[in-house]
Structures are given as structure tokens and as C-alpha cells.
Amino acid sequence: MSIVEAAPPGRARARPGGARFGGRRWIEIGLFVGPAIALYVIFLLVPVVQAVHYSFYSWTGLGPLSDFVGLGNYREAFGDRFFRQAMEHNGILIVLSIGLQLPLALGVALLLNRPLRGRRIFRLIFFAPYVLSEAITAVLFLQILQPGGLVDAGLRSVGLGGLVQLWLANLQLVFYTLFVVITWKYIGFAIILLLAGLQGVPSELHEAAAMDGASSWESLRYVTIPLLGPTIRIWIFLSVIGSIQLFDLVWIMTLGGPAGASSTMATYMVDKGINSYRIGYATTVATILFGVCFVISMLYQIFVLRRDNLTGTARMAG
């Protein structure tokens, strides 16, 4: 008798059924995942590959791709002082966001985490600017900061007329004026995010620290801040990516001017692509911008997010 004939009838019939079940399962997976993968490829991977391809040509956006320049656009970009200035502005914005917005947001979140009367209203007040669109915020502050506007009138009314400036026309001041607007617009998100993290810190740890003789500052430093580490790192990552990609507010309020004093990589890219009809060069800047964001995202994924996930898993297991 052969091996096939000696096999139990039930087992012999199970293999075709299992194969049919496995095939049906993969079909179901393909039906659910396929549309998402198709959208990802069509709207992300294809445009990225196409942009990299265009970056090797001197192209106006009209006609065929014929003037191949290789890495010439990249050499021109890094050799252009206005592009380097735009990259410097993005770097300054990252430093200011982490150095000023983070402590301010953490301080406000600590206050709102206390049992204050009307704290829900305060949370709403701080978060409301984040809900507004960038266009509305830009137009609003264009009216407030214009010569003779609300800011100038307020300074003159309290006897500080000497501080009145051309807030959006002063080469040394315009970028920091925009940073104030950016802070007003986005700090509410940081406050809510940190507040959510604070509410996840067990009160028993603070009570144990107080019983051990720790002061409020020591409890904040050695208990609250370490447990807020993952939340803070997530916000820093989002803030860095947002600072690199900043476009709307700057473009509507100043167009990156005057004389590039408030430009960012995104405004520089749009200016070269639309105003100068240099689509090939603009896609070069877009490729550089994408590369910077991609590298930062990968570094965050490898060195930060993975460690936080492992720490959180170990904490839940313990």
C-alpha cells in the first residue's frame, strides 16, 4: 500500500480545503489592503520618483524634458545664498520652537493640570488658534501688524510708541515677528498634547515622592518630566517636521520677503517654481526638502520611537 493510500481520509481531504482557505484569505487581504497600497503608490511614490527625475532637468514646466543638467540644479541650490538663508531660517525656527515653545507649553500645561476653576475654558482658549486655518491666521495678523494697526495702537496707548516698528518690513525683525504668530497658532496643540501626557502620570508616584521628602521641583524633575519623555519627544518630532515644511503663514504674510528675510525652503521652492517658471529647479528643492524630512523621520524611528515602544512594552509587562 502506498503512503497516499495509507493516509487517513480526513487528513487527505484537509489539504485541499486548507489550500482553498489560504487562497481565499490572501484574496481578502488583497481586497482590503490593495486600494490603500494603490493610493500610496499613485499619490506618494510615483510623485516622489517623478520629482527626482525632473530635478535632473532644466525644465520650465512646458514642453518635453530635453535639457538634461544632471546634478547641476543641486549644485546651484547649495551654492545659492538665498537657499542657504532659507535653510538657516528653518534651522532657527527649529531651535526657537524647542527652546521657547516647549518650556512655555509645558508651564501652561502644568498650570491647567491643577484643579483650577474654569480650566476647561482656558483649555479651549489656548487650543482655539490651532483650529483656525493658516490662511485665516495670516490675514488676521496682517491686519493686526500693519502700520497703525492694533499692535501699534496698543503700544502708543500705554506710552510705548517708541517700540513701534514695521513688523513685517524690518529685515532684522520680520522673521521673529512671524515666529510669534507661529507660536500663537501652534502652541495650543503642544499644550493639549502635554496635558494629556500629564493626566497619564499616576498621582501615587507624586505622593510617594512627597513622602520621601521630595520638593515640588524635585518631583517635577525626577518624576513628571521623565514620564512625559515619550510625549515630549513626539512633540519635538512633529515640531521639527512642521518647522521644515512651514509655508502657508509665511507665504501669505510676507511671500518670504523682504529680500528673503523671512523665507523658508518651501517658500523658496514655490517662488522659483511659480514666479520664475523653473519647475526643474523647484523640484530639486522639493527633493532636498523631502530628503531632509525622510532622514529625520528615519532617525526618529530608529533611535527614539523604537526605544519608547520597547520601554512602554516592558513597563506594561512589569
DRENSE-243418 format. One line per 4 residues: number of its first residue (from 1); their letters; for each residue x, y, z of C-alpha. Coordinates in steps of 0.25 Angstrom, whole numbers. Last residue first. Example, Ala and Ser with C-alpha at 12.3 -4.5 7.8 and 13.67 -1.06 7.14 Angstrom:
2) sa) 55:-4:29 | 49:-18:31
// end
This chain:
318) gamr) 25:179:139 | 19:175:125 | 13:188:123 | 26:195:126
314) atgt) 34:186:117 | 24:189:106 | 25:204:109 | 41:204:109
310) lndr) 41:195:96 | 32:205:89 | 40:217:94 | 53:211:89
306) rlvf) 47:208:76 | 41:222:75 | 54:229:78 | 67:223:71
302) iqyl) 61:216:59 | 48:223:56 | 53:237:60 | 66:235:51
298) msiv) 56:230:40 | 47:242:41 | 59:252:41 | 65:245:29
294) fcvg) 52:246:21 | 49:261:25 | 63:264:20 | 61:256:7
290) flit) 47:262:4 | 53:276:5 | 64:273:-4 | 55:267:-14
286) avtt) 46:279:-13 | 58:288:-15 | 61:280:-28 | 46:280:-32
282) aygi) 48:295:-32 | 60:294:-41 | 52:286:-51 | 40:295:-50
278) rysn) 47:308:-53 | 36:317:-57 | 42:328:-48 | 29:332:-41
274) igkd) 23:318:-40 | 35:309:-38 | 46:318:-32 | 36:325:-23
270) vmyt) 30:312:-19 | 43:306:-15 | 48:318:-7 | 34:318:0
266) amts) 37:303:4 | 51:305:8 | 48:316:17 | 48:331:14
262) saga) 46:342:25 | 58:351:21 | 58:347:6 | 59:362:2
258) pggl) 46:366:9 | 42:355:8 | 37:340:8 | 24:344:2
254) tmiw) 22:352:14 | 8:349:21 | 2:339:11 | 15:332:8
250) vldf) 20:331:23 | 7:326:28 | 5:315:18 | 19:310:16
246) lqis) 26:303:28 | 31:289:24 | 44:289:32 | 37:295:44
242) givs) 26:285:43 | 36:273:43 | 43:279:55 | 30:282:62
238) lfiw) 25:268:60 | 38:261:65 | 39:271:77 | 24:267:80
234) irit) 27:252:79 | 39:254:88 | 31:262:99 | 20:251:99
230) pgll) 31:240:100 | 38:247:112 | 26:251:120 | 29:240:130
226) pitv) 43:246:131 | 38:260:133 | 28:257:144 | 36:248:153
222) yrls) 50:253:155 | 49:268:150 | 34:270:155 | 36:263:168
218) ewss) 49:270:170 | 42:284:168 | 31:280:177 | 40:276:188
214) agdm) 44:262:190 | 43:257:205 | 41:242:203 | 26:244:206
210) aaae) 26:255:195 | 32:245:185 | 22:234:189 | 10:244:187
206) hles) 16:248:174 | 17:234:169 | 3:231:174 | -3:242:165
202) pvgq) 0:233:153 | 5:241:141 | -6:239:130 | -12:253:132
198) lgal) 1:259:130 | 2:253:116 | -11:258:112 | -7:272:117
194) llii) 6:271:109 | -2:268:96 | -12:279:99 | -1:289:102
190) afgi) 6:285:89 | -6:287:81 | -9:300:87 | 5:305:83
186) ykwt) 2:304:69 | -4:318:65 | 1:327:75 | 15:321:73
182) ivvf) 14:323:58 | 10:337:60 | 22:340:70 | 31:333:60
178) ltyf) 26:342:49 | 30:354:57 | 44:347:59 | 45:346:44
174) vlql) 41:361:41 | 50:367:51 | 64:368:45 | 59:372:31
170) nalw) 48:381:36 | 36:380:27 | 27:371:34 | 27:378:48
166) lqvl) 30:392:43 | 33:396:57 | 26:403:69 | 35:402:81
162) gglg) 36:417:83 | 21:418:84 | 22:411:97 | 13:421:105
158) vsrl) 2:411:108 | -7:415:97 | 4:416:87 | 7:401:89
154) gadv) -7:397:87 | -9:406:75 | 4:400:68 | -1:386:72
150) lggp) -15:388:67 | -11:394:53 | -5:408:50 | 5:401:41
146) qliq) 0:386:39 | 2:376:50 | -12:374:54 | -18:374:39
142) lflv) -7:364:34 | -9:356:47 | -23:353:43 | -20:350:29
138) atia) -9:340:33 | -18:333:44 | -29:332:33 | -20:326:23
134) eslv) -13:316:33 | -27:311:37 | -32:313:51 | -33:300:60
130) ypaf) -19:303:66 | -24:317:70 | -35:310:79 | -26:301:87
126) filr) -21:312:97 | -35:318:99 | -42:304:100 | -32:300:110
122) firr) -35:312:118 | -50:310:117 | -48:296:122 | -39:301:134
118) grlp) -51:309:139 | -47:308:153 | -34:302:155 | -31:287:159
114) rnll) -17:287:154 | -14:281:140 | -16:295:134 | -4:300:142
110) lavg) 5:289:137 | 0:290:123 | 4:305:123 | 18:302:128
106) lalp) 20:291:118 | 15:300:106 | 24:311:110 | 36:301:112
102) lqlg) 33:295:99 | 31:308:91 | 44:314:95 | 56:305:93
98) islv) 49:294:84 | 42:304:75 | 53:314:75 | 63:304:71
94) ilig) 54:298:60 | 51:312:55 | 66:315:54 | 68:303:46
90) nhem) 57:307:36 | 63:321:35 | 77:315:32 | 71:306:21
86) aqrf) 65:319:15 | 78:326:16 | 85:315:9 | 74:316:-2
82) frdg) 77:331:-3 | 92:329:-3 | 91:320:-15 | 102:310:-16
78) faer) 94:299:-10 | 83:301:-20 | 93:303:-32 | 100:290:-29
74) yngl) 87:282:-27 | 82:288:-41 | 94:284:-48 | 94:270:-43
70) gvfd) 90:265:-57 | 87:276:-66 | 78:270:-76 | 71:280:-85
66) slpg) 60:271:-92 | 49:269:-83 | 37:271:-93 | 29:284:-94
62) lgtw) 24:293:-83 | 28:292:-68 | 40:301:-69 | 50:290:-69
58) syfs) 65:290:-66 | 66:275:-64 | 72:266:-53 | 61:270:-43
54) yhva) 50:265:-52 | 54:250:-49 | 54:253:-34 | 40:259:-35
50) qvvp) 35:247:-43 | 41:237:-33 | 34:246:-22 | 21:247:-30
46) vllf) 20:232:-32 | 23:228:-18 | 13:237:-12 | 0:239:-19
42) ivyl) 0:227:-28 | 8:217:-19 | 0:220:-6 | -13:220:-14
38) aiap) -10:206:-19 | -5:201:-6 | -18:206:1 | -27:200:-10
34) gvfl) -19:187:-9 | -20:185:6 | -35:181:8 | -36:173:-6
30) giei) -22:167:-5 | -25:162:10 | -38:156:5 | -31:149:-7
26) wrrg) -20:144:2 | -30:138:11 | -37:132:0 | -24:125:-5
22) gfra) -22:120:10 | -36:114:11 | -34:107:-3 | -21:102:1
18) ggpr) -27:97:15 | -38:90:8 | -29:84:-2 | -20:79:10
14) arar) -32:74:19 | -37:63:10 | -25:55:11 | -25:57:26
10) gppa) -39:52:28 | -37:40:19 | -25:35:28 | -12:33:20
6) aevi) -9:19:16 | -13:21:1 | -4:33:0 | 7:25:6
2) sm) 6:14:-4 | 0:0:0
// end
